[in-house]
Amino acid sequence: MLAALVLALAALLAPGPAAQDGDVERQVEEAARAEATEILSEDAQLAARARAVLDAVDDFRDMRAEVRGGIVVLSGAAASGEAVTRATGILGKLDGVLLVVDDVAIERGLGRRVHGSWREVGDQLRGIVAALPLYLAALGIVVLFYVLARLLRGADFLYRLWSERTLLQELLRQTVYVVVIGVGLVVALLFVDAGGVIGAILGAAGVLGIALGFAFRNIIENYLAGVLLAVRQPFRARDVVDIDGQVGTVLRTTSSETTLMDADGNHVRLPNAMIFNGKVVNYTRNPLRRFTVSVDVGNDVDLDAAQDLGVATLDRMKGVIDDPAPSGRVAKLGESTVLIELYGWVDQRAAGYAKVASEAHRLIKQAFDEAGIDMPPPTYGLTFEAPPPQVPAARRESATPEPPPGGPAPEQLDVSPETDIDEQVDEELASSDEKNLLEDS
């Protein structure tokens, strides 16, 4: 059509006889009429397609569409602005549409709104009823995986095969439980074609995890420290430990804290993070433990004889083992005294460490007193320019008495293991229902 009009215009502008002017004008008029007819035909076809679209959707049935030169004028009434926006978007995608003009009036009547809302609710209910068997099947999948998770969490033999450590077993138990339930939820969502929800949940969980990480940093830190303590196992229940200066008997370890009972019977709760980052001394892991007796003797005392007497005293004691054997050494030379340290080993399974150490101090003091070994307090003297008086050799020799030969051992006190704290620990472990993640509890 456009080509014919162009040819007619070209013929009109081209030079020629005057007799042909009437023919050219007639051709131009015919081309214009043909173009108008074609435009009207295209508008009619486009209008028919637009009305078909409006008639196919319930929310669009009160709207009307008129087409003028490829421009669609949308009029009539609609229940909501959302319906008008939808209709405008759909009609704008039709071939040949240059522009969609919105001239629709929004219906404000209560009856129309109630009717539209009730119809929408009805459609939703019908959709839910139609999909109810599918949702029930998805719920059955979730229940099935939940039961499986409970069964796996209670299967103790599986975790014993994996690890012998109680704390690590509990960690694996909770991990398996959460993972199985998570897999069940994912399968159920995929079953009802709600896979897109999984991405949204994971994204929200990531953001929520970061927020909770900052808000509950100490709790998370203690939990992770508990996991690492489960791997390292620096102590068990009933072990006597020293944690950064806090000495006590271990009662239990939970996911966030460890509870000790000190020598006074008090409960001491320590965060797992502090224990993991601190210094832990376990006095029970090795049953053999050494004690030290420090004695200050005078400068004129025979040091070899004093060491031999102290070692012999420890060797005859109850509770001091023979291997490793007792020993002694000169530790320090002071201004007025000499420090001698005597060492003995105790098997804590057969004797109480504190009792043996106390008895060792008493018996060594008694032995040194009987042998006449001087244990003077620190003294300070003044030196004058005049030389000090000379002491006869005979008197100097008698100042250091000879240690008495080995005789009958002096009477000793009880050195059996202490059971006061042990009995309280046993009673606490038996009566408490708090979860204990330590082994041999």
C-alpha positions as CSV (number, residue, x, y, z in Angstrom):
1,M,0.0,0.0,0.0
2,L,2.7,2.5,0.9
3,A,4.6,1.5,-2.3
4,A,1.5,2.3,-4.4
5,L,1.2,5.7,-2.7
6,V,4.9,6.5,-3.3
7,L,4.5,5.5,-7.0
8,A,1.5,7.8,-7.4
9,L,3.3,10.7,-5.8
10,A,6.3,10.1,-8.0
11,A,4.1,10.1,-11.1
12,L,2.5,13.3,-9.9
13,L,5.8,15.0,-9.5
14,A,7.3,13.7,-12.7
15,P,7.2,16.0,-15.8
16,G,4.6,15.0,-18.5
17,P,1.8,16.1,-20.6
18,A,-1.0,18.1,-19.0
19,A,-3.5,15.5,-20.2
20,Q,-2.1,13.0,-17.7
21,D,-2.8,15.2,-14.6
22,G,-6.3,13.8,-14.1
23,D,-5.1,10.2,-14.1
24,V,-2.4,10.9,-11.6
25,E,-4.8,12.6,-9.2
26,R,-7.1,9.7,-9.5
27,Q,-4.4,7.2,-8.7
28,V,-3.4,9.2,-5.6
29,E,-7.0,9.2,-4.3
30,E,-7.3,5.5,-4.9
31,A,-4.0,4.8,-3.1
32,A,-5.1,6.9,-0.1
33,R,-8.5,5.2,0.0
34,A,-6.7,1.8,-0.1
35,E,-4.4,2.8,2.7
36,A,-7.3,4.0,4.9
37,T,-9.1,0.8,4.3
38,E,-6.1,-1.3,5.3
39,I,-5.6,0.8,8.4
40,L,-9.2,0.4,9.4
41,S,-8.9,-3.4,8.7
42,E,-5.8,-3.7,11.0
43,D,-7.5,-1.6,13.7
44,A,-10.6,-3.8,13.5
45,Q,-8.5,-7.0,13.8
46,L,-6.5,-5.6,16.7
47,A,-9.7,-4.5,18.4
48,A,-11.2,-7.9,18.0
49,R,-8.1,-9.5,19.6
50,A,-8.1,-7.0,22.5
51,R,-11.8,-7.7,23.2
52,A,-11.1,-11.4,23.1
53,V,-8.4,-10.9,25.8
54,L,-10.7,-8.8,28.0
55,D,-13.6,-11.4,27.6
56,A,-11.3,-14.3,28.6
57,V,-10.5,-12.9,32.1
58,D,-13.2,-12.4,34.7
59,D,-11.5,-9.3,36.1
60,F,-11.4,-7.6,32.6
61,R,-15.0,-8.3,31.5
62,D,-16.3,-4.8,32.4
63,M,-13.6,-3.1,30.4
64,R,-13.8,-2.0,26.8
65,A,-11.1,-1.6,24.2
66,E,-11.1,0.7,21.1
67,V,-8.3,0.8,18.6
68,R,-7.4,3.9,16.7
69,G,-4.4,3.8,14.4
70,G,-2.6,1.2,16.7
71,I,-3.5,3.1,19.9
72,V,-5.7,1.1,22.3
73,V,-8.0,3.1,24.4
74,L,-9.1,1.1,27.5
75,S,-12.3,2.2,29.1
76,G,-15.1,0.9,31.3
77,A,-14.9,-0.2,35.0
78,A,-12.6,-2.4,37.1
79,A,-12.7,-3.7,40.7
80,S,-9.1,-2.6,41.5
81,G,-6.2,-0.7,40.1
82,E,-4.2,-4.0,40.0
83,A,-6.7,-5.4,37.4
84,V,-6.2,-2.3,35.2
85,T,-2.4,-2.6,35.4
86,R,-2.6,-6.3,34.4
87,A,-4.9,-5.5,31.5
88,T,-2.7,-2.7,30.3
89,G,0.4,-4.9,30.4
90,I,-1.3,-7.7,28.5
91,L,-2.7,-5.5,25.8
92,G,0.6,-3.7,25.3
93,K,2.2,-6.9,24.3
94,L,-0.1,-7.6,21.3
95,D,1.4,-7.1,17.8
96,G,0.6,-3.8,16.3
97,V,-0.1,-1.9,19.5
98,L,1.7,1.3,19.7
99,L,0.3,2.6,23.0
100,V,-2.3,1.7,25.6
101,V,-4.3,4.5,27.1
102,D,-5.9,3.9,30.5
103,D,-9.3,5.4,30.8
104,V,-10.8,2.9,33.2
105,A,-12.9,3.9,36.2
106,I,-12.2,2.0,39.5
107,E,-15.4,0.6,41.0
108,R,-15.8,1.9,44.5
109,G,-19.2,0.2,45.3
110,L,-19.3,-2.1,48.3
111,G,-21.2,-4.8,46.5
112,R,-18.7,-5.0,43.7
113,R,-15.8,-5.2,46.1
114,V,-17.5,-7.9,48.3
115,H,-18.4,-9.9,45.2
116,G,-14.8,-9.6,43.8
117,S,-13.2,-10.5,47.2
118,W,-15.6,-13.4,47.7
119,R,-14.9,-14.7,44.3
120,E,-11.1,-14.5,44.9
121,V,-11.5,-16.3,48.2
122,G,-13.5,-19.0,46.6
123,D,-10.9,-19.5,43.9
124,Q,-8.2,-19.8,46.6
125,L,-10.3,-22.3,48.5
126,R,-10.9,-24.4,45.5
127,G,-7.2,-24.4,44.7
128,I,-6.3,-25.5,48.2
129,V,-8.9,-28.3,48.2
130,A,-7.6,-29.4,44.8
131,A,-4.1,-29.5,46.1
132,L,-4.9,-30.9,49.5
133,P,-3.9,-34.5,48.7
134,L,-0.5,-33.2,47.5
135,Y,0.0,-31.2,50.7
136,L,-1.0,-34.2,52.8
137,A,1.6,-36.3,51.0
138,A,4.3,-33.7,51.6
139,L,3.3,-33.6,55.3
140,G,3.7,-37.4,55.3
141,I,7.2,-37.1,53.9
142,V,8.1,-34.6,56.7
143,V,6.7,-37.0,59.4
144,L,8.6,-39.9,57.8
145,F,11.9,-38.1,57.9
146,Y,11.2,-36.9,61.5
147,V,10.7,-40.4,62.7
148,L,13.8,-41.5,60.8
149,A,15.8,-38.7,62.5
150,R,14.6,-39.8,65.9
151,L,15.5,-43.4,65.2
152,L,19.0,-42.5,64.0
153,R,19.5,-40.2,67.0
154,G,18.7,-43.0,69.4
155,A,20.9,-45.6,67.6
156,D,23.8,-45.5,70.1
157,F,25.8,-48.3,68.5
158,L,26.3,-46.2,65.3
159,Y,28.0,-43.4,67.2
160,R,30.1,-45.8,69.3
161,L,31.4,-47.3,66.1
162,W,32.3,-43.8,64.9
163,S,34.0,-42.6,68.1
164,E,34.4,-43.7,71.7
165,R,34.3,-40.1,73.1
166,T,30.9,-39.2,74.6
167,L,31.1,-35.5,73.7
168,L,31.9,-36.3,70.1
169,Q,29.1,-38.9,70.0
170,E,26.6,-36.3,71.2
171,L,27.8,-33.8,68.5
172,L,27.4,-36.4,65.8
173,R,24.0,-37.4,67.1
174,Q,22.7,-33.8,66.9
175,T,24.3,-33.2,63.5
176,V,22.6,-36.3,62.0
177,Y,19.3,-35.4,63.5
178,V,19.3,-31.8,62.1
179,V,20.6,-33.0,58.6
180,V,17.9,-35.7,58.2
181,I,15.1,-33.3,59.2
182,G,16.5,-30.7,56.8
183,V,16.6,-33.2,53.9
184,G,13.0,-34.1,54.7
185,L,11.8,-30.5,54.5
186,V,13.7,-30.0,51.1
187,V,12.1,-33.2,49.6
188,A,8.6,-32.1,50.8
189,L,9.0,-28.6,49.3
190,L,10.2,-30.1,46.0
191,F,7.3,-32.5,46.0
192,V,4.8,-29.6,46.1
193,D,6.7,-27.6,43.4
194,A,7.9,-25.0,46.0
195,G,11.6,-25.3,45.1
196,G,11.9,-21.5,44.9
197,V,11.1,-21.3,48.7
198,I,14.3,-23.3,49.4
199,G,16.5,-20.5,47.9
200,A,14.6,-17.9,49.9
201,I,14.9,-19.9,53.1
202,L,18.7,-20.3,52.5
203,G,19.1,-16.6,51.8
204,A,17.2,-15.7,54.9
205,A,19.1,-18.2,57.0
206,G,22.4,-16.8,55.8
207,V,21.4,-13.2,56.8
208,L,19.9,-14.4,60.0
209,G,23.0,-16.5,60.8
210,I,25.3,-13.4,60.4
211,A,23.0,-11.4,62.7
212,L,22.8,-14.1,65.3
213,G,26.6,-14.6,65.0
214,F,27.2,-11.1,66.1
215,A,24.4,-11.1,68.7
216,F,25.3,-14.4,70.3
217,R,29.1,-14.5,69.7
218,N,30.0,-15.7,73.2
219,I,27.4,-18.6,73.0
220,I,28.6,-19.7,69.6
221,E,32.3,-19.4,70.8
222,N,31.6,-21.6,73.8
223,Y,29.7,-24.1,71.7
224,L,32.6,-24.4,69.2
225,A,35.1,-24.6,72.1
226,G,33.0,-27.5,73.5
227,V,33.3,-29.3,70.1
228,L,37.1,-28.9,70.1
229,L,37.3,-30.0,73.7
230,A,35.4,-33.1,72.6
231,V,38.2,-33.8,70.1
232,R,41.1,-33.0,72.5
233,Q,39.6,-34.5,75.7
234,P,42.0,-32.8,78.2
235,F,40.0,-34.2,81.1
236,R,37.2,-36.5,82.2
237,A,34.7,-36.6,85.0
238,R,36.3,-37.0,88.5
239,D,39.6,-35.7,87.2
240,V,41.3,-33.1,89.4
241,V,42.4,-30.2,87.2
242,D,43.9,-26.7,87.5
243,I,42.3,-24.3,84.9
244,D,44.0,-20.9,85.0
245,G,44.4,-21.1,88.8
246,Q,41.0,-22.6,89.5
247,V,41.6,-26.1,91.1
248,G,38.7,-28.6,91.4
249,T,37.3,-31.9,90.5
250,V,35.5,-32.1,87.1
251,L,31.8,-32.8,87.4
252,R,30.5,-32.4,83.9
253,T,30.9,-30.6,80.5
254,T,27.9,-29.3,78.6
255,S,27.8,-27.7,75.2
256,S,28.6,-24.3,76.7
257,E,30.3,-24.7,80.1
258,T,32.3,-27.1,82.4
259,T,31.4,-27.5,86.1
260,L,34.0,-28.1,88.8
261,M,33.8,-28.8,92.5
262,D,36.5,-27.1,94.4
263,A,38.1,-28.3,97.7
264,D,35.5,-26.5,99.7
265,G,32.6,-28.3,98.0
266,N,31.5,-25.3,95.9
267,H,30.4,-25.6,92.3
268,V,32.4,-23.6,89.9
269,R,31.1,-23.1,86.3
270,L,33.7,-22.1,83.7
271,P,32.9,-21.2,80.0
272,N,34.3,-23.7,77.5
273,A,36.0,-20.9,75.5
274,M,38.0,-19.9,78.6
275,I,39.1,-23.6,79.1
276,F,40.0,-24.1,75.5
277,N,42.1,-20.9,75.4
278,G,43.5,-21.2,78.9
279,K,46.1,-23.4,80.7
280,V,44.8,-26.8,81.9
281,V,46.8,-28.9,84.3
282,N,45.3,-32.4,84.8
283,Y,46.6,-33.9,88.1
284,T,44.7,-37.2,87.6
285,R,45.6,-38.2,84.1
286,N,49.0,-39.4,85.4
287,P,48.4,-41.1,88.7
288,L,52.0,-40.5,89.8
289,R,52.6,-37.0,91.2
290,R,55.7,-35.5,92.8
291,F,55.7,-33.3,95.9
292,T,58.5,-31.0,97.2
293,V,59.7,-30.4,100.7
294,S,61.8,-27.2,100.9
295,V,64.1,-26.8,104.0
296,D,66.5,-24.0,104.9
297,V,69.5,-25.2,106.9
298,G,72.4,-23.2,108.3
299,N,75.6,-22.5,106.3
300,D,77.7,-24.7,108.6
301,V,75.5,-27.8,108.2
302,D,76.9,-30.8,106.3
303,L,74.7,-30.6,103.2
304,D,75.4,-34.2,102.1
305,A,74.4,-35.5,105.5
306,A,71.2,-33.4,105.5
307,Q,70.2,-34.6,102.0
308,D,70.8,-38.2,102.9
309,L,68.8,-37.9,106.1
310,G,65.9,-36.2,104.2
311,V,65.9,-38.8,101.4
312,A,66.1,-41.7,104.0
313,T,63.1,-40.2,105.9
314,L,61.0,-40.0,102.7
315,D,62.1,-43.5,101.7
316,R,60.7,-45.0,104.9
317,M,57.4,-43.2,104.6
318,K,54.0,-44.8,103.8
319,G,52.6,-43.5,100.6
320,V,55.9,-42.6,99.0
321,I,56.7,-45.0,96.2
322,D,60.1,-46.5,95.4
323,D,60.0,-45.9,91.6
324,P,60.7,-43.1,91.0
325,A,62.8,-43.0,94.2
326,P,63.0,-40.0,96.6
327,S,65.7,-37.6,95.8
328,G,67.2,-34.3,97.0
329,R,69.3,-31.4,95.8
330,V,70.8,-28.1,97.0
331,A,68.5,-25.5,95.3
332,K,69.8,-22.2,96.5
333,L,72.6,-20.6,98.5
334,G,71.2,-17.7,100.6
335,E,72.9,-15.0,102.6
336,S,72.4,-16.9,105.9
337,T,70.9,-20.2,104.9
338,V,71.1,-22.9,102.3
339,L,67.9,-24.2,100.6
340,I,67.6,-27.9,100.2
341,E,64.7,-29.4,98.2
342,L,63.6,-33.0,98.8
343,Y,61.3,-34.8,96.3
344,G,59.0,-37.8,96.7
345,W,56.5,-39.4,94.4
346,V,52.9,-40.4,95.3
347,D,50.7,-42.9,93.6
348,Q,47.4,-41.1,93.9
349,R,45.4,-44.3,93.5
350,A,46.9,-45.7,96.7
351,A,47.5,-42.6,98.9
352,G,46.3,-39.0,99.2
353,Y,48.7,-36.5,97.7
354,A,48.0,-33.7,100.2
355,K,48.2,-36.1,103.2
356,V,51.5,-37.6,102.1
357,A,53.0,-34.1,101.4
358,S,51.9,-32.9,104.8
359,E,53.3,-35.9,106.6
360,A,56.6,-35.6,104.7
361,H,57.1,-32.1,106.0
362,R,56.3,-33.2,109.6
363,L,58.6,-36.2,109.6
364,I,61.5,-34.4,107.9
365,K,61.2,-31.6,110.5
366,Q,61.2,-34.2,113.3
367,A,64.2,-36.0,111.8
368,F,66.2,-32.8,111.4
369,D,65.4,-31.8,115.0
370,E,66.5,-35.2,116.4
371,A,69.7,-35.0,114.3
372,G,70.5,-31.5,115.6
373,I,70.5,-30.1,112.1
374,D,70.1,-26.3,112.4
375,M,67.2,-24.7,110.5
376,P,67.7,-21.1,111.4
377,P,65.5,-18.2,110.3
378,P,67.1,-15.6,108.0
379,T,69.6,-13.6,110.0
380,Y,71.5,-10.5,109.3
381,G,74.9,-9.6,110.8
382,L,77.0,-6.4,111.1
383,T,80.7,-6.7,110.0
384,F,83.2,-4.5,111.9
385,E,86.7,-3.7,110.9
386,A,88.1,-5.8,113.8
387,P,88.5,-9.4,112.8
388,P,86.0,-11.8,114.3
389,P,87.3,-14.2,117.1
390,Q,88.7,-17.5,116.0
391,V,86.8,-20.6,116.8
392,P,88.8,-23.6,118.0
393,A,88.9,-26.5,115.6
394,A,87.5,-29.0,118.1
395,R,84.4,-26.8,118.6
396,R,84.0,-26.2,114.9
397,E,83.9,-29.9,114.2
398,S,81.3,-30.6,116.9
399,A,78.9,-27.9,115.4
400,T,77.7,-30.3,112.7
401,P,76.2,-33.4,114.3
402,E,76.4,-36.8,112.6
403,P,73.1,-38.0,111.3
404,P,71.9,-40.9,113.4
405,P,72.0,-44.3,111.8
406,G,68.9,-45.7,110.3
407,G,66.6,-46.8,113.1
408,P,62.9,-47.5,113.5
409,A,60.7,-45.3,111.5
410,P,58.8,-42.7,113.5
411,E,55.1,-43.0,114.0
412,Q,53.2,-41.8,111.0
413,L,49.8,-40.4,110.4
414,D,47.1,-41.7,108.0
415,V,48.0,-41.0,104.3
416,S,45.1,-42.9,102.7
417,P,43.4,-41.2,99.7
418,E,41.0,-38.4,100.7
419,T,37.4,-39.3,99.9
420,D,35.5,-36.2,101.1
421,I,35.3,-34.6,97.7
422,D,35.0,-37.9,95.9
423,E,31.9,-38.8,97.8
424,Q,30.3,-35.5,97.1
425,V,31.2,-35.8,93.4
426,D,29.6,-39.2,93.2
427,E,26.5,-38.0,94.9
428,E,26.3,-35.0,92.6
429,L,26.7,-37.1,89.5
430,A,24.1,-39.6,90.7
431,S,21.5,-37.0,91.6
432,S,21.8,-34.4,88.8
433,D,19.8,-34.9,85.7
434,E,21.8,-32.3,83.7
435,K,23.3,-33.7,80.5
436,N,27.0,-34.7,80.9
437,L,29.1,-35.0,77.8
438,L,32.2,-36.3,79.5
439,E,33.3,-39.9,79.3
440,D,33.1,-42.3,82.3
441,S,30.7,-40.0,84.1
